[in-house]
Amino acid sequence: MSMDNCSRRIILSALLVIMLAIGDSCARELRGMPLNLVEDVPNDLQEHHNHDSRRIHNKYEHPHDDALQKNAHDHSQMDHMEAADNIFFTLSDLKIGKTIPIYFSHKDPANSPHLLSREEANSIPFSFAQLPYLLEFFSFSEESPQAKAMEYTLRTCEAKPLRGETKVCATSLESMLDFARATFGQDTGLKVLSTNHPTKFTTGINNYTISEDPKEILSQKKIGCHVMPYPYVVYYCHSQESGNRLFEIPLRGENGEEVQAAGICHMDTSQWRPDSKAFRVMKIKPGTAPVCHFFPTDNLVWVPLTA
Ligand SMILES: *[C@@H]1O[C@H](CO)[C@@H](O)[C@H](O)[C@H]1NC(C)=O
């Protein structure tokens, strides 16, 4: 219990430190910066893509391939793609003692995009119509993987939400909080969950055993925020009223590392694309069983403080 609160405090302090640290950084520094593409196209996004964006999604299903190949010294792309499948679990797995092979992707913070203040973010256009200008601004050529990733992100951000879904692409922590307040109400205290993984221990797939009873966070509303591939930090945040069960899952790795994982079960998958990765990996058909997955370490889940 105290561990949970402690981790949360650490996350919130870390966010604050980051906010302060970037306060006087200059957007111009971003030009020409290596674009650290997301390792996993956010799982929810894959499923939630509506018809407008399906074409784009299929075309850029792995916008990070080229970036990966560049630093593919330690693992091949194939290994990575297989590894990234290891994020799923089933509701019946959620028992003390259950061992699950899981891949928690790691990004080198030194090589990751910056988080901008709202002022800085607002000084840069964020729209698909402005893509040519943006490519020039960031010094990316039209055919570069970075350009494709930016196109993917801008089009995903501009796609219509699903029925019953609200979403925003937040280009700063301030706008992420605005969305959270609009969702939960101005006066509702908020807490944020994420997967805490001691990155120094492991990479790749590892066996983790559930070490304590998973705790369900009972909140009708939740906001999931995923980092999108972009030259600075963009969170794709979305909220759906129902149909999801959120869990905090204490895990222990084989070498004793403790991970406080956040995981979600999507109870109704009948609207998902039939070719979604989740169905392939879990060997089920749309709508026949819940799909549960662990959150990557850079995702944030907002819920009311009272949940
Ligand atoms: C996890 O455990 C299974 C079963 O004992 C074993 O076959 C597999 O190699 C282990 N995986 C890793 C990454 O250690």
The ligand as a Tripos MOL2 file, in Angstrom:
@<TRIPOS>MOLECULE
LIG
   14    14     1     0     0
SMALL
NO_CHARGES

@<TRIPOS>ATOM
      1 C1         10.1160  -18.5940  -18.9350 C.3       1 LIG1
      2 O1          9.7250  -19.8320  -18.3760 O.3       1 LIG1
      3 C2          9.4250  -20.8400  -19.3260 C.3       1 LIG1
      4 C3          8.8900  -22.0430  -18.5640 C.3       1 LIG1
      5 O2          9.7130  -22.3820  -17.4940 O.3       1 LIG1
      6 C4         10.6940  -21.1550  -20.1290 C.3       1 LIG1
      7 O3         10.4130  -22.1310  -21.0960 O.3       1 LIG1
      8 C5         11.1550  -19.8700  -20.8140 C.3       1 LIG1
      9 O4         12.3630  -20.0930  -21.4930 O.3       1 LIG1
     10 C6         11.3510  -18.7510  -19.7990 C.3       1 LIG1
     11 N1         11.6060  -17.5300  -20.5320 N.am      1 LIG1
     12 C7         12.6000  -16.7010  -20.2170 C.2       1 LIG1
     13 C8         12.7300  -15.4860  -21.0590 C.3       1 LIG1
     14 O5         13.3720  -16.8880  -19.2970 O.2       1 LIG1
@<TRIPOS>BOND
     1     1     2 1
     2     1    10 1
     3     2     3 1
     4     3     4 1
     5     3     6 1
     6     4     5 1
     7     6     7 1
     8     6     8 1
     9     8     9 1
    10     8    10 1
    11    10    11 1
    12    11    12 1
    13    12    13 1
    14    12    14 2
@<TRIPOS>SUBSTRUCTURE
     1 LIG1         1 GROUP 0 **** ****
